[in-house]
C-alpha cells in the first residue's frame, strides 16, 4: 500500500553549497515545524562545505548523504523516501565552464535527468529546479519575462538552459509537477570566495587587489540569499506545475558601481582595483521581470547596502571558514 504524500519530506540536492545550505538552515529554523524530514545530497566538490550545515546537524529531521546526482541507484533510493525535490546541485562558475565545459554538461544536464527519472518512477513528486537568469542571455534594455526564449552565451548558461528545457519537457510529456526558478546574481554569507562579492571582500581583507573585467560597465541585478530562499519557498508551496518563475533582487548595478560599494564597505580605495582583459562572451546586462512571482506575494526585502555591510562583517569574522578555500582557488577566476 503506497504511503501518503507528505510535502514536508524534502530532498535538497547541492545542500552543502552557498544557497542550498542557507535553504536548509532556513527550513529547519524556528517556526518551520511543517518540515518533517530534510535530507541533503551533496558530492562535496570544491563548492560544497560540510561546515555550512553545522547549525542544523543536531536537528532530528536532518540527514546528510554524500553522493553524486548522477548516481542513479542512490538518487532512486532517496527520491523514493521524499515527496519534494529542491534541486540546487550544479556546476555554476562561468570562468570554469569556459576553461572546460565537460563537468557542466555532465552534472547539470545528465544529473538533472537522473533526478527527473527517479521522480517520474515514484510519482506524485514536486520537483523545484533552481536555475539562473543567465539562460536568457544579455538584454540591452527592459527585463526578460519567463516567456522569453533562452539564449545562453556561456557554456555554463547553456548547460543550465538545457537542464531547464529538460525539466519542462518532463512536465509536458509525463505530467511531472515541476517548477523552475531563475534567479539573478546572489550574494551573502557562506559564498565560496571564487564568486565576485566574496572574492573582492576577502582579497581586500587580506590587503590584496581585486580584478575588474573590461570597462566595468556590465550590469547585474543583485539578490540577497534571504530573498532568494523566500522566492523558492513561495514557488515550492504555491507555484503552478510547469511554470517558470523569475526571482530578482531589484538592485541593478554596473560592475564599477558594485566595486565602488565593496571598496567603501571595506574601507579601501580605487588603487586596490586591477583592470583585466574582458571575459570571453561576457553578457552585458541581465534583468528579469518578476511579475509572476510577485503575484505569489514575493518582494525583495533586503536593502543591498545593508546586506553588503552584513556580508563584509561576516567574512571579517569568519576567516577560518574562507581562508583555506581562497588558498585553493584557481588563479584568474571570478573577476566581474
ZARO-660258 format. One record per residue (C-alpha): residue in three letters; x, y, z. Coordinates in nm, 3 decimals. Last residue first. Example, Ala and Ser with C-alpha at 12.3 -4.5 7.8 and 13.67 -1.06 7.14 Angstrom:
residues 2
[SER [1.367 -0.106 0.714]];
[ALA [1.230 -0.450 0.780]];
This chain:
residues 336
[UNK [3.340 4.068 -1.291]];
[UNK [3.663 3.890 -1.195]];
[UNK [3.596 3.538 -1.081]];
[UNK [3.887 3.322 -1.190]];
[UNK [4.240 3.437 -1.264]];
[UNK [4.412 3.181 -1.040]];
[UNK [4.238 2.863 -0.918]];
[UNK [4.111 2.891 -0.561]];
[UNK [4.275 2.652 -0.314]];
[UNK [4.419 2.932 -0.095]];
[UNK [4.080 3.102 -0.109]];
[UNK [3.905 2.796 0.032]];
[UNK [4.151 2.763 0.322]];
[UNK [4.099 3.135 0.403]];
[UNK [3.721 3.117 0.386]];
[UNK [3.595 2.946 0.703]];
[UNK [3.886 3.032 0.935]];
[UNK [3.846 3.394 0.825]];
[UNK [3.498 3.408 0.973]];
[UNK [3.463 3.746 1.146]];
[UNK [3.574 3.963 0.851]];
[UNK [3.371 3.743 0.618]];
[UNK [3.058 3.800 0.827]];
[UNK [3.117 4.175 0.859]];
[UNK [3.152 4.209 0.481]];
[UNK [2.824 4.021 0.434]];
[UNK [2.643 4.237 0.691]];
[UNK [2.766 4.552 0.511]];
[UNK [2.651 4.404 0.179]];
[UNK [2.306 4.332 0.317]];
[UNK [2.274 4.690 0.444]];
[UNK [2.394 4.826 0.109]];
[UNK [2.156 4.599 -0.080]];
[UNK [1.838 4.653 0.123]];
[UNK [1.684 4.312 0.190]];
[UNK [1.310 4.268 0.147]];
[UNK [1.274 4.163 -0.215]];
[UNK [0.906 4.114 -0.292]];
[UNK [0.718 3.791 -0.342]];
[UNK [0.347 3.751 -0.267]];
[UNK [0.255 3.482 -0.521]];
[UNK [0.164 3.754 -0.776]];
[UNK [0.517 3.887 -0.725]];
[UNK [0.636 3.553 -0.862]];
[UNK [0.479 3.629 -1.200]];
[UNK [0.573 3.996 -1.208]];
[UNK [0.944 3.934 -1.152]];
[UNK [1.071 4.063 -1.489]];
[UNK [1.438 3.974 -1.519]];
[UNK [1.748 4.183 -1.594]];
[UNK [2.091 4.078 -1.714]];
[UNK [2.333 4.313 -1.890]];
[UNK [2.648 4.299 -2.100]];
[UNK [2.699 3.924 -2.125]];
[UNK [3.071 3.839 -2.143]];
[UNK [3.136 3.612 -2.441]];
[UNK [3.503 3.577 -2.347]];
[UNK [3.584 3.763 -2.024]];
[UNK [3.730 4.113 -2.053]];
[UNK [4.101 4.172 -2.005]];
[UNK [4.190 4.290 -1.654]];
[UNK [4.172 4.620 -1.464]];
[UNK [4.329 4.589 -1.118]];
[UNK [4.148 4.765 -0.835]];
[UNK [4.323 4.834 -0.499]];
[UNK [4.418 5.188 -0.607]];
[UNK [4.042 5.251 -0.623]];
[UNK [4.032 5.290 -0.243]];
[UNK [3.961 5.064 0.057]];
[UNK [3.747 5.096 0.371]];
[UNK [3.589 4.753 0.324]];
[UNK [3.235 4.884 0.276]];
[UNK [3.369 5.163 0.052]];
[UNK [3.561 4.918 -0.166]];
[UNK [3.254 4.694 -0.187]];
[UNK [3.033 4.985 -0.292]];
[UNK [3.287 5.103 -0.551]];
[UNK [3.320 4.753 -0.697]];
[UNK [2.943 4.721 -0.731]];
[UNK [2.926 5.056 -0.912]];
[UNK [3.207 4.951 -1.147]];
[UNK [3.033 4.616 -1.204]];
[UNK [2.723 4.806 -1.308]];
[UNK [2.443 4.781 -1.057]];
[UNK [2.080 4.675 -1.073]];
[UNK [1.918 4.627 -0.731]];
[UNK [1.568 4.480 -0.752]];
[UNK [1.666 4.142 -0.612]];
[UNK [1.521 3.922 -0.882]];
[UNK [1.343 3.586 -0.884]];
[UNK [1.200 3.474 -1.220]];
[UNK [0.939 3.198 -1.202]];
[UNK [0.894 2.927 -1.467]];
[UNK [0.570 2.727 -1.478]];
[UNK [0.505 2.357 -1.544]];
[UNK [0.325 2.295 -1.217]];
[UNK [0.198 2.614 -1.054]];
[UNK [0.375 2.762 -0.754]];
[UNK [0.222 2.794 -0.409]];
[UNK [0.438 2.599 -0.162]];
[UNK [0.750 2.528 -0.365]];
[UNK [0.725 2.856 -0.558]];
[UNK [0.677 3.062 -0.243]];
[UNK [0.964 2.871 -0.081]];
[UNK [1.196 2.945 -0.373]];
[UNK [1.114 3.314 -0.353]];
[UNK [1.185 3.344 0.020]];
[UNK [1.507 3.149 -0.032]];
[UNK [1.617 3.403 -0.292]];
[UNK [1.522 3.691 -0.064]];
[UNK [1.735 3.557 0.220]];
[UNK [2.015 3.483 -0.029]];
[UNK [2.035 3.854 -0.119]];
[UNK [1.969 3.927 -0.487]];
[UNK [2.176 4.161 -0.703]];
[UNK [2.077 4.258 -1.058]];
[UNK [2.376 4.269 -1.293]];
[UNK [2.518 4.526 -1.533]];
[UNK [2.842 4.514 -1.733]];
[UNK [3.001 4.859 -1.725]];
[UNK [3.335 4.752 -1.577]];
[UNK [3.531 4.865 -1.885]];
[UNK [3.691 4.521 -1.925]];
[UNK [3.679 4.290 -1.623]];
[UNK [3.765 4.420 -1.277]];
[UNK [4.018 4.227 -1.069]];
[UNK [4.067 4.297 -0.695]];
[UNK [4.389 4.386 -0.514]];
[UNK [4.527 4.245 -0.190]];
[UNK [4.534 4.358 0.172]];
[UNK [4.390 4.034 0.307]];
[UNK [4.057 4.196 0.386]];
[UNK [4.057 4.339 0.033]];
[UNK [4.104 3.997 -0.122]];
[UNK [3.833 3.854 0.105]];
[UNK [3.579 4.120 0.014]];
[UNK [3.653 4.111 -0.360]];
[UNK [3.632 3.734 -0.378]];
[UNK [3.324 3.732 -0.154]];
[UNK [3.137 3.962 -0.395]];
[UNK [3.279 3.815 -0.719]];
[UNK [3.247 3.443 -0.670]];
[UNK [3.568 3.241 -0.618]];
[UNK [3.536 3.312 -0.247]];
[UNK [3.264 3.047 -0.200]];
[UNK [2.952 3.206 -0.052]];
[UNK [2.889 3.140 0.320]];
[UNK [2.743 3.489 0.380]];
[UNK [2.553 3.688 0.118]];
[UNK [2.526 3.747 -0.256]];
[UNK [2.316 3.610 -0.540]];
[UNK [2.308 3.725 -0.903]];
[UNK [1.959 3.697 -1.055]];
[UNK [1.738 3.394 -1.007]];
[UNK [1.554 3.163 -1.244]];
[UNK [1.307 2.931 -1.069]];
[UNK [1.156 2.625 -1.238]];
[UNK [0.853 2.433 -1.108]];
[UNK [0.798 2.067 -1.200]];
[UNK [0.494 1.852 -1.125]];
[UNK [0.553 1.565 -1.369]];
[UNK [0.282 1.543 -1.637]];
[UNK [0.485 1.299 -1.846]];
[UNK [0.548 1.480 -2.175]];
[UNK [0.476 1.841 -2.085]];
[UNK [0.609 1.814 -1.733]];
[UNK [0.913 1.611 -1.830]];
[UNK [0.976 1.863 -2.109]];
[UNK [0.989 2.146 -1.854]];
[UNK [1.271 1.973 -1.668]];
[UNK [1.460 1.901 -1.990]];
[UNK [1.424 2.261 -2.101]];
[UNK [1.563 2.386 -1.770]];
[UNK [1.852 2.136 -1.786]];
[UNK [1.945 2.259 -2.134]];
[UNK [1.928 2.621 -2.018]];
[UNK [2.157 2.531 -1.727]];
[UNK [2.411 2.370 -1.961]];
[UNK [2.395 2.669 -2.195]];
[UNK [2.446 2.911 -1.906]];
[UNK [2.762 2.726 -1.800]];
[UNK [2.890 2.701 -2.158]];
[UNK [2.846 3.078 -2.190]];
[UNK [2.611 3.272 -2.420]];
[UNK [2.266 3.141 -2.334]];
[UNK [1.968 3.243 -2.549]];
[UNK [1.659 3.104 -2.376]];
[UNK [1.334 3.217 -2.537]];
[UNK [1.134 3.478 -2.346]];
[UNK [0.814 3.353 -2.180]];
[UNK [0.961 3.397 -1.830]];
[UNK [0.983 3.771 -1.892]];
[UNK [1.325 3.927 -1.961]];
[UNK [1.364 4.287 -1.849]];
[UNK [1.389 4.623 -2.025]];
[UNK [1.701 4.744 -2.201]];
[UNK [2.009 4.589 -2.360]];
[UNK [1.936 4.228 -2.272]];
[UNK [2.206 3.961 -2.243]];
[UNK [2.143 3.588 -2.233]];
[UNK [1.818 3.433 -2.116]];
[UNK [1.991 3.132 -1.954]];
[UNK [2.191 3.372 -1.736]];
[UNK [1.879 3.440 -1.528]];
[UNK [1.962 3.126 -1.333]];
[UNK [1.817 2.790 -1.231]];
[UNK [1.672 2.617 -0.926]];
[UNK [1.450 2.323 -1.025]];
[UNK [1.164 2.253 -0.786]];
[UNK [1.031 1.897 -0.837]];
[UNK [0.706 1.809 -0.659]];
[UNK [0.656 1.432 -0.653]];
[UNK [0.335 1.234 -0.708]];
[UNK [0.514 0.954 -0.893]];
[UNK [0.797 0.721 -0.789]];
[UNK [0.927 0.647 -1.137]];
[UNK [0.886 1.008 -1.252]];
[UNK [1.082 1.146 -0.959]];
[UNK [1.361 0.896 -1.029]];
[UNK [1.370 0.991 -1.397]];
[UNK [1.379 1.360 -1.307]];
[UNK [1.673 1.311 -1.070]];
[UNK [1.878 1.125 -1.332]];
[UNK [1.787 1.387 -1.595]];
[UNK [1.915 1.663 -1.366]];
[UNK [2.246 1.482 -1.325]];
[UNK [2.274 1.433 -1.700]];
[UNK [2.219 1.802 -1.772]];
[UNK [2.386 2.000 -1.494]];
[UNK [2.638 1.739 -1.387]];
[UNK [2.759 1.605 -1.722]];
[UNK [2.721 1.925 -1.923]];
[UNK [2.895 2.135 -1.658]];
[UNK [3.170 1.878 -1.599]];
[UNK [3.255 1.882 -1.971]];
[UNK [3.265 2.261 -2.017]];
[UNK [3.637 2.311 -1.952]];
[UNK [3.808 2.654 -1.941]];
[UNK [3.495 2.845 -2.038]];
[UNK [3.293 2.647 -1.783]];
[UNK [3.542 2.738 -1.509]];
[UNK [3.501 3.106 -1.595]];
[UNK [3.121 3.080 -1.580]];
[UNK [3.101 2.914 -1.238]];
[UNK [2.790 2.711 -1.161]];
[UNK [2.841 2.336 -1.161]];
[UNK [2.507 2.229 -1.030]];
[UNK [2.317 2.090 -0.732]];
[UNK [2.030 2.322 -0.637]];
[UNK [1.738 2.083 -0.694]];
[UNK [1.455 2.103 -0.443]];
[UNK [1.294 1.758 -0.454]];
[UNK [0.962 1.708 -0.272]];
[UNK [0.797 1.383 -0.170]];
[UNK [1.089 1.203 -0.011]];
[UNK [1.173 0.835 0.051]];
[UNK [1.157 0.717 -0.311]];
[UNK [1.366 1.019 -0.410]];
[UNK [1.646 0.896 -0.185]];
[UNK [1.655 0.539 -0.313]];
[UNK [1.632 0.647 -0.677]];
[UNK [1.911 0.901 -0.632]];
[UNK [2.142 0.638 -0.486]];
[UNK [2.073 0.390 -0.767]];
[UNK [2.101 0.654 -1.040]];
[UNK [2.434 0.801 -0.927]];
[UNK [2.436 1.114 -1.146]];
[UNK [2.324 1.328 -0.850]];
[UNK [2.653 1.232 -0.685]];
[UNK [2.687 1.137 -0.320]];
[UNK [2.742 1.236 0.039]];
[UNK [2.417 1.192 0.227]];
[UNK [2.320 1.426 0.511]];
[UNK [2.026 1.394 0.747]];
[UNK [1.804 1.645 0.921]];
[UNK [1.471 1.593 1.100]];
[UNK [1.643 1.508 1.427]];
[UNK [1.806 1.856 1.427]];
[UNK [2.161 1.818 1.559]];
[UNK [2.317 1.877 1.220]];
[UNK [2.128 2.202 1.161]];
[UNK [2.386 2.470 1.255]];
[UNK [2.674 2.255 1.119]];
[UNK [2.537 2.258 0.764]];
[UNK [2.776 2.514 0.615]];
[UNK [3.061 2.326 0.784]];
[UNK [3.012 2.044 0.531]];
[UNK [3.138 2.274 0.253]];
[UNK [3.034 2.218 -0.108]];
[UNK [3.187 2.437 -0.380]];
[UNK [3.514 2.238 -0.409]];
[UNK [3.316 1.918 -0.458]];
[UNK [3.118 1.786 -0.164]];
[UNK [2.900 1.539 -0.362]];
[UNK [2.587 1.671 -0.193]];
[UNK [2.251 1.517 -0.102]];
[UNK [2.082 1.699 0.185]];
[UNK [1.786 1.531 0.353]];
[UNK [1.509 1.726 0.521]];
[UNK [1.235 1.543 0.709]];
[UNK [0.913 1.657 0.880]];
[UNK [0.920 2.017 0.760]];
[UNK [0.590 2.169 0.873]];
[UNK [0.760 2.268 1.201]];
[UNK [0.927 2.565 1.034]];
[UNK [0.876 2.827 1.305]];
[UNK [1.237 2.844 1.415]];
[UNK [1.494 2.709 1.169]];
[UNK [1.495 2.382 0.978]];
[UNK [1.372 2.541 0.657]];
[UNK [1.605 2.840 0.698]];
[UNK [1.917 2.631 0.760]];
[UNK [1.835 2.403 0.465]];
[UNK [1.783 2.698 0.230]];
[UNK [2.108 2.853 0.352]];
[UNK [2.282 2.525 0.276]];
[UNK [2.137 2.519 -0.076]];
[UNK [2.238 2.878 -0.148]];
[UNK [2.610 2.850 -0.070]];
[UNK [2.674 2.480 -0.112]];
[UNK [2.617 2.192 0.129]];
[UNK [2.261 2.144 0.000]];
[UNK [2.361 2.054 -0.352]];
[UNK [2.045 1.847 -0.379]];
[UNK [1.774 1.911 -0.119]];
[UNK [1.532 1.623 -0.057]];
[UNK [1.219 1.732 0.129]];
[UNK [0.968 1.531 0.331]];
[UNK [0.727 1.803 0.449]];
[UNK [0.514 1.776 0.136]];
[UNK [0.392 1.437 0.268]];
[UNK [0.211 1.213 0.017]];
[UNK [0.051 0.913 0.188]];
[UNK [0.233 0.579 0.179]];
[UNK [0.156 0.338 -0.101]];
[UNK [0.000 0.000 0.000]];
